[in-house]
Each structure stands twice: as structure tokens, then as C-alpha cells.
Amino acid sequence: MTTHLLSEEASQHLVTEIVRIVEAVALERTRQNQKRYLNQKEVMEEFQCTHRDITRWEIAGLKKFRKGKSWIYDRRDIEQVLESLKQ
């Protein structure tokens, strides 16, 4: 005999909410991946790195560009530098 912890309705609601959350996370990741230019904070969040890491990447050849008072980085340049540092 099988015992169910949740009713059928509660189970369906749980599945629906999980799917909604996963879709929202996937959409946010897609949006982030489509953004080509990132400021330092966005780089640190997306690449899970520190300001010191970014400085090391700049020494290794990462280019930065001035946008107003902020520095921005091209996602493609970041990926290139990270790939070169792997080798």
C-alpha cells in the first residue's frame, strides 16, 4: 500500500510552481547571456569572481572600455581571456 504525503491537487500545484521557477531562472540566464557588455558588478556576479580576479584578467589582456563613469567589459573578451588562462 502506497501512502501519499500530498494530495493530487497539492502535488500538481507544487509541480506547476517548480516549472514556473525553473522557467524564470532559464529566462534570466538567457537574458544575461545575450547581454554583450557587462559592468564590473555584472562580471563579478555572472563569472563568480572578485575585483582582484578582474584585475588579473586585465593584466592578462582583458580590455575595458569607459562608459560614462563606469568601466565595461565585452563578454567575448572575458571568455577569450579565461580560455587563454586555462592553457
Stockholm file with secondary structure:
# STOCKHOLM 1.0

chainA/1-87         MTTHLLSEEASQHLVTEIVRIVEAVALERTRQNQKRYLNQKEVMEEFQCTHRDITRWEIAGLKKFRKGKSWIYDRRDIEQVLESLKQ
#=GR chainA/1-87 SS CCCCSSCHHHHHHHHHHHHHHHHHHHHHHHHHHHCCEEEHHHHHHHTTCCHHHHHHHHHTTCCCEEETTEEEEEHHHHHHHHHHHHC
#=GC SS_cons        CCCCSSCHHHHHHHHHHHHHHHHHHHHHHHHHHHCCEEEHHHHHHHTTCCHHHHHHHHHTTCCCEEETTEEEEEHHHHHHHHHHHHC
//
